[in-house]
Amino acid sequence: MTKSAVFQCFLVLWIFSVFVQQLVFRDVWPDVPAGDIHLVGVVREQVDQKGLMQRVRVLVDSIPGFVQLEIGPYPVLQVGDRVKTDCTLTPIRDLNSEEFRYDRYLAKEQVYVVCTGYGSPQVIGVETGWRQSLDRWRQAFAGVIQQHLQEPHASLLIGLLYGARSTLPTDLVDAFRRTGTMHIVAVSGFNVTVVANAILLLLTTTFLRRQRAYYCVLAGIGLFVLFAGADAAVVRAGIMGALVLTAKQIGRPRVTVTLFLMAASVMLAINPRMLLDDVGFQLSFAAAIGLVTLGPVFQCWFVFLPKRWQIRSILSETLAATIATMPISLLQFKTVSLISPIANLFVIPWIVLAMSLGMAGAVVSMVAPSSGTIAFFPVAVILEIMLTFVRVFAPLPIIDLAL
């Protein structure tokens, strides 16, 4: 047995040990008593706004992990804000329903208690740092988009750029789910891979050799992760996209397997709860493995399709990711979209163009606010085309395979 095989076996055993450990200690976490408190803490995660409520993750000295604070919409909180408010603590064990173990979902995010307030929080200070600066810049970026684009185009563009989808209308979210295109408004490994492949193709067909283009795209993925907030889900998506890109660059299956096992081991060492309770982690790895293993097979099957506009690549990779993630989707969601490969074939080609035009429009609007409407017109057209395809495919009958 080679050293590489021995190392792979060691990594597999490590992942299996995490699996056993999670089976035993899955529902063990710090207990926080319920009751009313005067909360003082620092906002550590991006703010999620929904209607008349904003949900934030707050770090409080006297409470283990994070507190999920659900509070009124004003003032709008930002990462780094030090806030105080009166709220009611509810342990996560009391939040379950028959359909969903919400406690496990929150525990893997290191949230062990939810605090619900009915007044307005008071900002009593602001911490500074690179994450705070990025969050404020991202908020300004989103504000420019919302100022010059109508809904749902503004929310769709923001979702494409950094995965914020809380402002999307419910009917549109349902349409994305039914067509299997929800990944385009989430920072997913598949989404990062699609954009990275398009940029790599552009660079290699213009002025850069493939090796240099590969390093440029890796650097671009890193910058994108920072821009999107660098939280756990975003970092995971960036790692998955970089791994798939590296696997294609190396072209050696044994090395690819080792890279994937190493990435999984490091992530699970940081947060072992992801293995059983983070569906995003499971889907990302399954999709990435499908892209690397099944993608080339489907490329050979669809040799009759044209390479122009990446039609063959998009259909092959979408089908590979769909098949690889199908068992997890059926197990977790009890349904999987059978129309997904076709819907993605019509939607994905527009992603890179929409993101490029959207970022360009935002920059132009920041420099020359009076030209914002004109600057955003091209991306508005592209976004409307994408929405039209989603709406066309969503109502089609018999598109779900349910358990």
Secondary structure, 3 states (H helix, E strand, C coil): CCHHHHHHHHHHHHHHHHHHHHHHHCCCCCCCCCEEEEEEEEECCCCEEECCEEEEEEECCCCCCEEEEEECCCCCCCCCEEEEEEEEEEEHHHHCCCCCCHHHHHHCCCEEEEEECCCCCEEEEECCCHHHHHHHHHHHHHHHHHHHCCCCHHHHHHHHHHCCCCCCCHHHHHHHHHCCCHHHHCCCHHHHHHHHHHHHHHHHCCCCCHHHHHHHHHHHHHHHHHHCCCCHHHHHHHHHHHHHHHHHHHCCHHHHHHHHHHHHHHHHHHCCCHHHHCHHHHHHHHHHHHHHHCHHHHHHHCCCCCCHHHHHHHHHHHHHHHHHHHHHHHHHHCEEECCHHHHHHHHHHHHHHHHHHHHHHHHHHHHCHHHHHHHHHHHHHHHHHHHHHHHHHCCCCCCEEEC
